[in-house]
């Protein structure tokens, strides 16, 4: 074995030893095997043989039930053997909670200690560094990236100052408004990759009023607790992104109960403001088989995003209320072709859309995203780190084939994507369509060294330019 291999194996064994030591330092709370409450909720626990933890209340209830006259008469009745004899006869243990104790673990919260931030204030990335990292993945949307960078930076400064002095800084939850395919969800997912903080992404379409089929309001906190590895202190300092928030707007239909509209908004008020919420551990719904923990949402930053279809008409109606006659009149169709119409949104427009005032007031920061234009579409195709073109170039590169795109072909793809009116999502569907035959035919011929996608091939007037290995002059072949 070489010296490098020996050093690598020693380094790996040292890292494994450190992980084992850190794992041993983590303390977990005991969970009652009967009522499934944690030790901080139920009090003192008694450990029975088989590593079974039972709280004093459940043990007392069990003893009272066993000593009741009805139980004694049933066990001592003719033809009915005693409980212990019956268990010994079939070799059945009284209760084995070993698997349950191993699966359901809740980290113990340190008593009499102030909550520590996820990381020190000096290790928090500055807003310009967060935005620079987002620029590598997200094209355009400069205002939205700046708002999110500052909000995340101030959020963890706020968490840090809570342990320094008595000045309390209010948190600023964010509402992101933009058309479909403009990058709202992708922006937050990229933020989760950049920052090493617990971040949960939930969908508001599955939320319903308590008592109905669907996810409860507390399920968004359950996902954050899972992202924090069931660490309560770390979960209380995380970030939650609720997507499709416009789907819980108030419905105008009075003949049907609105179980996933205004009632869900009212249920989210306590989470946005800050309250103690009991959430299940390892599950999204409450039931008797999972333990419960209490999460305080006061230091959790909430980012809500939605497309709000039809909000443009509400804004245009408000802006066009002036007189249509006279020198100071406005044209009726003045804002019909405004690509940045959402930048004129106000809280009154969002209220007219169907969001209740209490909900809007808990989202003080409102940022809008604009629909990508033609030039931005071309930049999305080739500039991000994980751009779509780079993905296909890597796929064909594994076969030894170099993939290139003509400049006119990229703009033609952007024009087709704009016609679909689904934002940047249309780019992948278009590329998947014309790359299907190429990905199917290229592996057949090992002599192919390069493929160039031209505008004629995108418009279905010709084929791609094929270059044979060792041949300098390319030759055009018909589309397969």
N, C-alpha and C positions, 0 to 999 in steps of 0.2 A: 504494500500500500504506500502511495506517495505521501510526501509531507503535506500537500494541499488537502488530500483526502482525509488524512488524520486530523488536521486542523478543522476541517469542515465537520467531521463526526464529533469531535470534542465540543465545537461550538454548538452543534445541534443538541447534544446531550445536556450542555449547560443551560440552554434555553428551555428544554423540557423540565429540567430541575427547577428553574425559576418559576415556570408556570405551575408546577405542582406545589411549590411553596406559597405562591399567591393564592392558589385555590384553597389551600389549607387555612389561610388567614381569613377567608370569607366566612362569616357566621350566618346561619340560617335559623329562622324561627321555627319552632315546633308547631305542628298543625294537629288539632284534635281529629282523631279518626272517626268520630261520631257526628259532631256538628260542623266540622271543617272550618272552625275558627282558628286564627293564629293566636300565638301566645300573648301578643300585645292586646288582643281583643278579649280573649277568654280568661286570662289570668294564669295561675299556676297550673302546670301540666304534670301528670303522673305517667312515668314511662313503664309500661308493662313488658313482660317477656315477648320477644319478637320485634323490639324497637317500636312498640305501639304507644303513641302518646294520646292520653285521654284527659280532658279537662275535669276539674273537680265537680262542676255542675252535672256533666253527663254521667260521671261515675256515680254520683249520688242518686240520680234518677234511675240508673240501671239497678242499683242495689235496692231501691225502694220497690221497683217493679218485680225483682226476683223474690223479695220478701212478702209480697202481697198474698193474701189468702187465695185469690183466684189462681195465681201461678203455682202455688203449692198443691192445691187440689188437682190441677191439671197434670202436674208431673208425677204425683203419687197415686193417680187413679189406676184401677185395675187394668192390666194390659198395657200400661204406659210406663216404660222404664224411665229412670231419672235422667236429667239432662246430661250429666257427666258420663253416666253409663252408655247413653245413646251415642255420644261423641266418641267414646273409647271403642264402642262396638264397630263403628264404621271408620275409625282412624281419621277423624275430621278435626282439625285444629279449631279452637274457639273463634279466632279471627286473626287474619294475617294482613297487616297493613304495610308490609315491607315494600311492595311495588308502588303503593300509593304514596308512601313517604319519600320514595326516590323520585317520583315524577313531579309531585307538587312541592316546590321549594320556593320560599319567599325570603329574600335577604333581610336580615335583621336590621332595623333602623337604630342608629346609635342614639342612646338616650342622653338628654341634657346637653346636647351639642347643637350649635346653630348649623343650618344647612350650608354646605360648602358648594361653591360654584363648580361647574364641570371642569373648568381650567382657570388658571390665574389670569388676572386682567392683563398682564403683560404678554401673555401668550395668545390672546385673542387677535386674530388677523384684523388689520385695519380695513376700513371700508374700501379704500382704493385697491388693496390686495385682493379682497373678496371679489370686487368687480372685475379686476384683471383676470382672475381665474375663471369667472363666468364668461368673459369675452372669448376665451378659447373654445367654448362649446356653444354659446348662444350668440347668434348674429342679430345686430340691431337691438331694439327695445332698451335704449340707453337709460331712459328715465326709470323704467321698472327695475333694472339691475341696480341702479343707484339707490332706489328706495329700499330694496331688499337688503343690500349691503349695509346701509346705515341702520336699518331696523335690527338686523342680527347683531351688529356690533353694540348698539345701545342696549339690546336685550341682556347680553351677558355683562355689560357694565352695570346694568340695573341689578342683576342677581348678585354681583360682587359687592355693590355698595350697601346691600341689605345687611351684610355682616360687618360693616365699617362704622356706620353712624346711624342716627335716628331719622335722617332725611329719606323719605320714601319717594321713589321715582315711579310714576305710573307707566304701565306698559302701553305700547301703541300697536294694537292689532291691525292687520293690513287686509284690505279688500282689493283684489286684482280683477279688473274688468277688461275683457278683450275678446275678439271673435275667435271662433274655433280654428285651431291650427296656428295660432300666433305664438305659442311657446309658453303658456302659463304653467302647465304641469311639468314640462321639460325643464323650465327654469328652476323649479323647486327640487326636482330630482337631481339636477346637476349640483345644486347647493348641498344636497345630502352627500354627494360624493366628495365635495371639496372639504366640508367641515366634518370633523370627527365628533359630532353631537347626535344625541338621539332625536330622530325625526320620523314622524309617522304621517303617511299620506292616506287619507280616508275619502270616501265618496259619499256625498250627501244624498244621493238618490236612494240608497238603501236604508236611510234613517226613517223611522216611523215613530209615532206617539207611543208612549209606554202602554203595554197591554195588547199591542197589535203585532201581526207577523212582520218580522224585519229586525233590524238592529236597533238597539236602544241608543240613546244619546251618549251614554257612557262608553260605548264601544270604541269611540275615537281615542279615548284615554287608554283603553285596554291595548290598542295597537301601539301606542307610545310606550306603555309599560313593557310590552314584548320587545320593542326596539331597544329599550334600555336594559335588556337582560334581567327583567324583574327587579331591578334596583330602584327602590322608591325614591331615594334622594336624587338620583340621576334623572328619573322620569319627571320629577317636579321642576326641572330646569330645561326641558326639551322644547321642541317646536312641532306644531301640528298644522298640517295643510289639509284643508277641507275643500275638495274639488267639487265642481258642479253645484255650487251654493245657490245658483239661480233656480234650481229645480225645487227648492222648498219655499218658493214665493207663494203668497196668498192666492188661492184660487177664487175666481168670481162665481163659481157654481155653488149656489146655496142649497141645492137639493141633495148634495152628497157631503158626508163628513170628511173634512180635510185632515187626514191622519198623517200626512207627510208634507204639510205645508206650514201654516202659521203656528201650529202646535209644536212643530220641531224647532222653529225659530225661538219660541218661548222657552223650550227646554235647553237650548244652547246658551241662553243668557247667563245662567249661573256659571257655565264653563268659561265663557269669555271674560266675565268679570273677575272670577276667582272664588272658588268654593271647595269644600271638602266633599269628594265624591268617592263612593265605594264602588270598586270595579273588581271583576273576577280575575284571577290569575290563571293564565294559560287558556282562556276562553273568551269569546265575545259576548256571551249571554250569561245572565245570572241563573244559577241553579244550585241545588243542594249538594252537589258532588264536587264543587270547586271552592277553594278558599277565597276570601274577600280581603282586599287591602284598601286603605283610605289614601287617596291622592289629593293633594292641594293644588289647584290649577292657577294659583295666584301668580306664579313665576313661569307659566307656560305661555309661549308666544303662539298666537293663532294667526294663520294666513289663510284667507278664504279666496277662492277664485271661481269665476264663472263666465260663460259667454254672454249671458243675458240677451238672447235673441229678441228682437223687437224693441230694445231700449233705444235704438237709433231713431225710431219713429216718435218716441216720447220726447227725445231731445229736440228733434226738428219741430215738433208741434210747439214746444215752449219757445224756441228761438224765432218762430215765424208768427208770433202773436201780434206783431206790430201791424200798423195799417198798411194796406196794399196800394194806397193812393197817396199822392203828394210827393214833395221833394225828399222827405225823410223816410219814405216807405222802403220796405225790403221786398225783394222778389220772393215769390212763393217757393220756387225751386232753387233758392240760393244755396241751401245746404244739402241738396240731393246728391251731389257728386263730391262731397267733402270726405276724403279718405280718413281724416282724423276727427270725425264727428264725435267719437266717444270722449275726446279730451274735454269737451264742454259739459260733461256730466256733473250733476249736483246731487245732493242728498234728496232733494225733492223729486228728482227723476227716479231715483232708486226706490223711493217710497211709493211713487205712482206705479212702479213695476210690480209691487206686491210685497216688499220687505217692510216689516214693522219698524216704527221709529226707535224702539228700544234696542233692536238688533243693529240698526245702522249706527246708533250712538256708541256702541261698543267696538266699532271698527273705524276709528278716527282717521286712519291713513287710507286714502283711496288713490290707487294708481291705475292708469289705463295703458293697454298695449294696443298698438296699431296693427292692422293687417299688413303682411309683408307685400312689398311691391315687386316689380320685375327684377330690378337690380339686386334686391335683397334675396330673392329666390335663387339667383345664380350664386350668390355668396354662400347661401345655406348649402348648396350642392357641393361646394368644393373647399370651403375655408375651415369649418370646425374640425376639431381633432378626430371625431368619429363621423365625418361627413359620409353621405351615402356613396359618393363616387369613390372615396378612399376604401370603403368596405368592399366594393366590387373589384377594385384594383388589387386588394389584398387576396381576394378569393381566386382571381385569375393568376395572380403572381405565384400562388402555390402550385399551379400547373406550368409555370415557366412562361406565361404569356403576359405581355405588357399591354395594359388597357389605357387608351387615351381618348379624349373627347374634344371634338371641334368646338370652337367658341360659339359658332352659330347654332350648333346643336344644343348647347346649354340654354341659350336664350329661347330656343323653340320649346324646350322642355318647360321652362318657366312660363311661357305663354299658355301652354296647355294646362299647367297647374292653376293658373289664375282663372281660367274658364271654369274649372270645377268648383271654385269658391269654397274650398275646404282648407285653405291655408297651406302650410308646409306639409301637411299629411298627404296631399295629392302628389308630391314629388316621388315618394317611394312607389306608389301605385303605378305611376307612369314608367318609371325606370324598371320595375319588375316586369312590365309588359314587354318592352322591347329587348330586355336582356335575357328573356326566357330562352329564345332560340340560340343565342350566343352561348349561354351556359350549358346548353344541351349538346351543341355541335362541336365546340372547341375541344373537349377531351378526346374526341374521336381521332383527331389528327395531331400527332406529336411534333410535326414539322412547323406548326404555326408558332410564330414568335411574337406577334403583336396584332392588336385589333384597334382600329380607330373608328369611333362612332361619329358619323357625319349627320348633317342636317337632312340630307336626302333619305337616310335610313330612318330618322325620326318621323319624317313626313310620309314614309312608305313609298318613296319614289326610287329607291335604290337599295344597295346593301352596304354593309360596313367595309372598310378598307382592311384587307388581310395582308400581313407581312409574314413571309416565310423566314425561318431561321437561316441566317447566313446570307440573306438577300437584302441588299440595300434599297432597291427600288420596290415600293409597294405595288401590289396589283389588286384591282377591285374585283370582288367576287359578288355574285348575286346573293340576295338575302335568302337565307335558308328558311 
